[in-house]
Amino acid sequence: MLHSRVQISPDHARWALSGNSDWFATYSSSADAEEASVLAPKFDAEGLVTCVATDAATGDVLMVAHMNAEALIKTITTGEAWYFSRSRKTLWRKGETSGHSQRVVEMRVDCDQDAILLKVEQKGGGACHTGRRSCFYRAVPLGPKGGGPVTLEFRDAEQVFDPKTVYGGSNER
């Protein structure tokens, strides 16, 4: 059953009061949200929802980030990927520092609306702040192993840009 509009988390209360809190619905149960035709993102205690960005042409996973309500609204309204940095506690548009932006081709929400999937056109070749095309450039080998920590295998790990040149001392995340 559809309920009243969702209240934005306390950290975003001032922003919500500016008239932006009526973008999303809320539901009384996950079952209601699963069949709903209205966007009702399930933000966590910090007011964030996980977002996975994939290459629209290949389906490759490029990165995982987080969105607050403002980032989600900006992504919907601009067609560009916006995220919220948990470490810097700030909103950011992908590519604003690096020039490696993401044009959203399609946005989806998962069954219980606690994760967002962006199918993007990656501009500039690199989605990862380490200079790689994808943040997922290491594989975890499966199966039995000897003692010690698991050794990661680098795959598709070539850098497409130099992060030190692009970001200087700080990396965009």
C-alpha positions in Angstrom: 0.0 0.0 0.0 1.3 3.4 -1.0 1.9 5.8 2.0 2.8 9.4 2.2 5.9 10.9 0.7 9.2 9.8 2.2 11.0 12.1 4.6 14.6 12.7 3.6 17.2 11.7 6.3 18.1 14.3 9.0 21.4 15.2 7.2 19.4 16.3 4.2 16.5 18.0 6.0 17.4 21.5 4.9 17.7 20.3 1.3 14.3 18.4 1.6 12.6 21.5 2.9 13.4 23.3 -0.4 10.7 21.2 -2.0 12.6 18.1 -3.1 11.2 15.5 -0.7 8.1 14.7 -2.8 10.1 12.8 -5.5 9.8 9.4 -3.8 7.0 7.3 -2.4 7.2 5.0 0.6 5.5 1.6 1.1 4.4 -0.3 4.2 6.1 -3.5 3.1 8.7 -4.9 0.8 6.0 -6.9 -1.0 4.2 -3.6 -1.8 7.4 -2.1 -3.2 8.2 -5.1 -5.3 5.2 -4.7 -7.5 4.9 -0.9 -7.4 5.0 1.4 -10.3 6.2 4.4 -8.2 9.9 5.0 -7.2 10.3 4.4 -3.5 14.1 4.0 -2.9 14.9 2.3 0.4 17.7 4.6 1.8 19.8 3.2 4.6 20.3 4.8 8.0 22.8 7.3 6.5 20.3 8.3 3.8 22.1 6.4 1.0 21.3 3.7 -1.5 23.9 1.6 -3.3 24.3 2.2 -7.0 26.0 -0.1 -9.5 27.2 1.4 -12.8 27.6 -0.9 -15.8 28.7 -0.2 -19.4 25.5 0.0 -21.4 27.1 -1.6 -24.5 28.9 -4.5 -22.9 27.2 -5.0 -19.6 30.6 -4.9 -17.8 30.4 -3.6 -14.2 32.3 -0.4 -14.0 31.9 0.8 -10.4 29.8 0.7 -7.2 29.0 3.9 -5.5 26.3 5.5 -3.3 23.5 8.0 -3.9 21.6 10.2 -1.5 18.3 11.6 -2.5 19.8 14.6 -4.1 22.2 12.6 -6.2 19.4 10.3 -7.3 17.2 13.3 -8.3 20.1 15.0 -10.1 20.8 11.8 -12.0 17.2 11.4 -13.0 16.9 15.0 -14.1 20.2 15.5 -15.9 20.9 12.1 -17.4 24.4 12.3 -15.9 25.6 10.1 -13.0 25.8 11.8 -9.6 26.9 10.2 -6.5 27.5 10.9 -2.8 31.0 10.4 -1.4 30.8 8.7 2.0 34.4 9.6 2.8 34.2 13.3 1.7 30.5 13.7 2.8 29.7 15.5 -0.4 27.7 15.2 -3.6 29.7 14.8 -6.8 29.1 14.4 -10.6 31.1 11.6 -12.1 33.8 13.2 -14.3 33.8 16.6 -12.7 37.5 16.3 -11.9 38.7 13.6 -14.3 36.6 14.4 -17.4 35.6 10.7 -17.4 31.9 11.2 -17.1 28.9 8.8 -17.3 25.9 9.5 -19.5 23.0 7.4 -18.2 21.3 5.3 -20.9 19.0 3.5 -18.5 18.3 3.5 -14.8 16.7 0.5 -13.0 15.8 -0.2 -9.4 16.0 -3.7 -7.9 13.0 -5.7 -6.5 12.8 -4.1 -3.1 14.2 -0.7 -4.2 17.4 -0.8 -2.1 19.8 -0.8 -5.0 20.1 1.3 -8.2 21.5 0.0 -11.5 22.8 2.6 -14.0 23.6 1.5 -17.6 26.0 4.2 -18.7 28.0 5.4 -21.6 31.4 5.9 -20.1 33.1 9.0 -21.5 36.9 9.1 -21.4 37.5 5.4 -21.0 38.0 5.1 -17.3 35.5 4.8 -14.5 37.9 3.9 -11.7 39.8 6.6 -9.8 42.9 4.3 -10.1 43.0 5.0 -13.8 41.3 1.8 -15.0 38.3 1.2 -17.1 36.5 -0.6 -14.2 36.9 -0.7 -10.5 36.7 -4.5 -10.7 40.2 -5.3 -12.1 41.1 -8.0 -9.6 39.7 -11.5 -9.5 39.5 -13.7 -6.4 40.6 -17.3 -7.3 38.1 -19.9 -6.3 38.8 -23.3 -4.8 41.1 -24.7 -2.1 44.3 -22.9 -1.3 47.3 -23.1 0.9 48.0 -21.0 4.0 48.2 -17.2 4.1 45.9 -14.6 2.7 44.1 -15.1 -0.7 46.2 -13.7 -3.6 44.3 -11.6 -6.0 44.7 -12.0 -9.8 44.9 -8.8 -11.8 42.6 -9.0 -14.9 41.9 -6.3 -17.4 44.0 -4.1 -15.1 45.7 -1.8 -17.7 45.4 1.9 -16.8 43.6 4.1 -19.4 44.7 7.3 -17.7 47.3 8.4 -15.1 45.4 9.3 -11.9 48.3 11.4 -10.5 48.1 13.6 -13.6 44.3 13.8 -13.6 43.7 14.2 -9.8 47.0 15.5 -8.5 47.0 14.6 -4.8 43.4 13.6 -4.3 41.4 10.9 -6.1 37.8 11.3 -7.2 35.8 8.4 -5.8 
